[in-house]
Each structure stands twice: as structure tokens, then as C-alpha cells.
Amino acid sequence: MHNPVVGDELVQVWGTKDGGRGSDRRRSPWEVLGRDSIYVLVGFPVAIVSFVVVVTGLSLSIGLAPIWLGFPVAVGTLLAARLFASIERGRLDARGAGTVEVVYRPPTDTDSWTRRAFSVLRDPQSWLDALHAVFILPISTITFSVVVAWWATGLGGITYWIWGGALPDDDDNETLAELLNLDVSDSLFYAGLGVAALATLIPVVWACASVQATVGRVLLGNRHVAALEPALGRPDGAADEFVPVERGTLAPPTIDEAAKVDEAAADDAD
């Protein structure tokens, strides 16, 4: 556990540095399937709530801007967007989706409440968090629908012979096999369809989860934080560990400490 602060920037580090690939190699395909299914299915209700809160808050802040009430509403909305962004980073952590590093610029203790509020509005990452809340809903809707359809087709197809006889038998209704002019029984047709869905379930669910996770990594992590890693003093041996970061401050190094660091770097170079 370490609390890197570079200048006036608070750096939060989430996830594994290898992009989650090493985590997948250590898991069985069924573990990956369960993990990615949960990630996509849980992400849909979270996306709905975050979209409603952020879009409603920003719309209300614009409407109230002429009477200055829009300012506190906008600040509250961006803080809510930060909360939802933190939830998503935690979900990326659980999936092992790789390092998600984010920089927020916290106000100083001497700032007034007005300056603290303006610091939220001036922080680009706050707006990226809000952008994620808006764009993740349509993406999550698609991935959720695909994952549910694949699971339902697979499980429903291979068990059709059990429950298919309970469906009402109407001469006016045509089954999918009849619509496709296939001379096979319904049980055999749906069983084949279920086997095909289950055979492709792992890559399909993984692809849906990866698309959703990629959006989170792009919008919820500052790309330039990687350039700050040498200054953060992250140990090389902790590259594959989860490194949650709490708010905190680091005292600046003394002259003697800085000289020791320079000497160690020179020895490594030799």
C-alpha cells in the first residue's frame, strides 16, 4: 500500500500491470467465463443508474445556470460521476483488466469551499468520468443483451426436449426449424443450436467483457500517468499485485535522500 502524490496531483493506481493477460493465463476457461459473465451482467444496472444520475444532473445544472443554482448541482453531479468511476475501477480490478491509473488534483487545505468546488469543475478527469457514465449505457446494453442471449440459447437449447412439450401446440404457429425449411425435429434442432451457443460462449462473453472494460480503461485512466511511474517509486516486484491507493500525502525527499537515490541510479547504470 503506497500513496503516491506527485506535485499537486493525487495518483490512484488500480489493477494489474500486465493488462490482465497473466491473470487469464492462471485461470481456467470456466473461471474466466464466470468472471466475465458477472462483470457484464452486473455492469448493466450500474450503467443505468450512473447514466440517469449524471445526465439528469448535468441537464438540471444547465437549466439552473442563469440563477447560479446550476453551479452546485454541476459540482455534485461530477462528484457522483467520480463515485461511479471508482466503482467501475473496482470492477476492473476484480476482473483483472489491467492497471487503471487516474490523476485527480485535490484542493489544498487553505482553499475556501468555493475554490474546492471549482477544482472539481476544472479537473479534466471529472468530465471524463461523466463521459464514461453517458457512453457506457449503450455499450453495456449491447453487451448485456448478447451475453444473456448466448446463455439463454445455450441452456434453453440443450434442455428443449424437457420443457418444449409444455408449450401450446397451435397449427398456425411455426417453429424456427420449419421457417428455415429444415427437415429435423424441434428437439434436435434446438439441441444443435444450444450446443453451438455453448461452444462459442466463452469467447463471446470474453469479447463483450473486453469491449466494456476497454471503454473504462480509456476514459477512467489518465494515459500520462505511466510517465510518472519512476517518480512514484513503485517497486518492480509489485508489478503483478493489486495496488489500491488511498488518499494521502508524501513528504518531499530531503537533499541527502535525493543524493542517495542519484547514487543508486548511477550504480545501476554502471
Solvent accessible surface area in square Angstrom, and as a share of the most:
residue,aa,sasa,rsa
1,M,160,0.71
2,H,46,0.21
3,N,44,0.22
4,P,1,0.00
5,V,37,0.21
6,V,40,0.23
7,G,75,0.72
8,D,94,0.48
9,E,24,0.11
10,L,4,0.02
11,V,0,0.00
12,Q,22,0.10
13,V,2,0.01
14,W,46,0.16
15,G,3,0.03
16,T,5,0.03
17,K,99,0.42
18,D,35,0.18
19,G,27,0.26
20,G,4,0.04
21,R,156,0.57
22,G,4,0.04
23,S,12,0.08
24,D,42,0.22
25,R,183,0.67
26,R,167,0.61
27,R,89,0.32
28,S,48,0.31
29,P,78,0.49
30,W,178,0.62
31,E,94,0.42
32,V,14,0.08
33,L,7,0.04
34,G,32,0.31
35,R,29,0.11
36,D,0,0.00
37,S,8,0.05
38,I,113,0.57
39,Y,9,0.03
40,V,0,0.00
41,L,65,0.32
42,V,71,0.41
43,G,3,0.03
44,F,44,0.18
45,P,67,0.42
46,V,38,0.22
47,A,3,0.03
48,I,69,0.35
49,V,79,0.45
50,S,5,0.03
51,F,59,0.25
52,V,82,0.47
53,V,60,0.34
54,V,0,0.00
55,V,50,0.29
56,T,79,0.46
57,G,10,0.10
58,L,38,0.19
59,S,66,0.43
60,L,91,0.45
61,S,10,0.06
62,I,131,0.66
63,G,56,0.53
64,L,48,0.24
65,A,57,0.44
66,P,109,0.68
67,I,107,0.55
68,W,206,0.72
69,L,95,0.47
70,G,4,0.04
71,F,45,0.19
72,P,74,0.46
73,V,39,0.23
74,A,13,0.10
75,V,15,0.09
76,G,38,0.36
77,T,8,0.05
78,L,0,0.00
79,L,83,0.41
80,A,25,0.19
81,A,0,0.00
82,R,34,0.13
83,L,108,0.54
84,F,31,0.13
85,A,2,0.01
86,S,40,0.26
87,I,72,0.36
88,E,9,0.04
89,R,0,0.00
90,G,28,0.27
91,R,30,0.11
92,L,0,0.00
93,D,21,0.11
94,A,76,0.59
95,R,18,0.07
96,G,4,0.03
97,A,6,0.05
98,G,0,0.00
99,T,25,0.15
100,V,3,0.02
101,E,14,0.06
102,V,0,0.00
103,V,2,0.01
104,Y,7,0.03
105,R,99,0.36
106,P,49,0.31
107,P,44,0.27
108,T,79,0.46
109,D,136,0.70
110,T,128,0.74
111,D,34,0.17
112,S,56,0.36
113,W,190,0.67
114,T,50,0.29
115,R,148,0.54
116,R,91,0.33
117,A,14,0.11
118,F,91,0.38
119,S,14,0.09
120,V,15,0.08
121,L,36,0.18
122,R,158,0.58
123,D,4,0.02
124,P,83,0.52
125,Q,2,0.01
126,S,0,0.00
127,W,110,0.39
128,L,60,0.30
129,D,2,0.01
130,A,4,0.03
131,L,72,0.36
132,H,11,0.05
133,A,3,0.02
134,V,45,0.26
135,F,105,0.44
136,I,6,0.03
137,L,34,0.17
138,P,71,0.44
139,I,45,0.23
140,S,0,0.00
141,T,55,0.32
142,I,113,0.58
143,T,7,0.04
144,F,55,0.23
145,S,59,0.38
146,V,45,0.26
147,V,0,0.00
148,V,64,0.37
149,A,49,0.38
150,W,87,0.31
151,W,74,0.26
152,A,60,0.47
153,T,50,0.29
154,G,0,0.00
155,L,91,0.45
156,G,22,0.21
157,G,6,0.06
158,I,60,0.30
159,T,47,0.27
160,Y,26,0.10
161,W,174,0.61
162,I,113,0.57
163,W,107,0.38
164,G,11,0.11
165,G,77,0.74
166,A,91,0.71
167,L,92,0.46
168,P,116,0.73
169,D,143,0.74
170,D,68,0.35
171,D,143,0.74
172,D,128,0.66
173,N,94,0.48
174,E,109,0.49
175,T,38,0.22
176,L,71,0.35
177,A,1,0.01
178,E,91,0.41
179,L,108,0.54
180,L,98,0.49
181,N,139,0.71
182,L,80,0.40
183,D,150,0.78
184,V,68,0.39
185,S,69,0.44
186,D,42,0.22
187,S,45,0.29
188,L,117,0.58
189,F,30,0.12
190,Y,43,0.16
191,A,30,0.23
192,G,41,0.39
193,L,72,0.36
194,G,0,0.00
195,V,90,0.52
196,A,56,0.43
197,A,8,0.06
198,L,59,0.29
199,A,77,0.60
200,T,58,0.34
201,L,4,0.02
202,I,47,0.24
203,P,76,0.48
204,V,32,0.18
205,V,0,0.00
206,W,117,0.41
207,A,44,0.34
208,C,14,0.08
209,A,0,0.00
210,S,24,0.16
211,V,81,0.46
212,Q,2,0.01
213,A,3,0.03
214,T,73,0.42
215,V,27,0.16
216,G,0,0.00
217,R,91,0.33
218,V,68,0.39
219,L,27,0.14
220,L,0,0.00
221,G,10,0.09
222,N,22,0.11
223,R,187,0.68
224,H,90,0.40
225,V,0,0.00
226,A,62,0.48
227,A,84,0.65
228,L,38,0.19
229,E,36,0.16
230,P,115,0.72
231,A,74,0.57
232,L,13,0.07
233,G,57,0.55
234,R,34,0.12
235,P,80,0.50
236,D,134,0.69
237,G,74,0.72
238,A,16,0.13
239,A,32,0.25
240,D,83,0.43
241,E,102,0.46
242,F,106,0.44
243,V,18,0.10
244,P,58,0.36
245,V,11,0.07
246,E,105,0.47
247,R,147,0.54
248,G,26,0.25
249,T,123,0.72
250,L,105,0.52
251,A,92,0.71
252,P,114,0.72
253,P,94,0.59
254,T,79,0.46
255,I,152,0.77
256,D,102,0.53
257,E,87,0.39
258,A,42,0.33
259,A,47,0.36
260,K,139,0.59
261,V,99,0.57
262,D,95,0.49
263,E,110,0.49
264,A,55,0.43
265,A,59,0.46
266,A,55,0.43
267,D,99,0.51
268,D,125,0.65
269,A,89,0.69
270,D,153,0.79
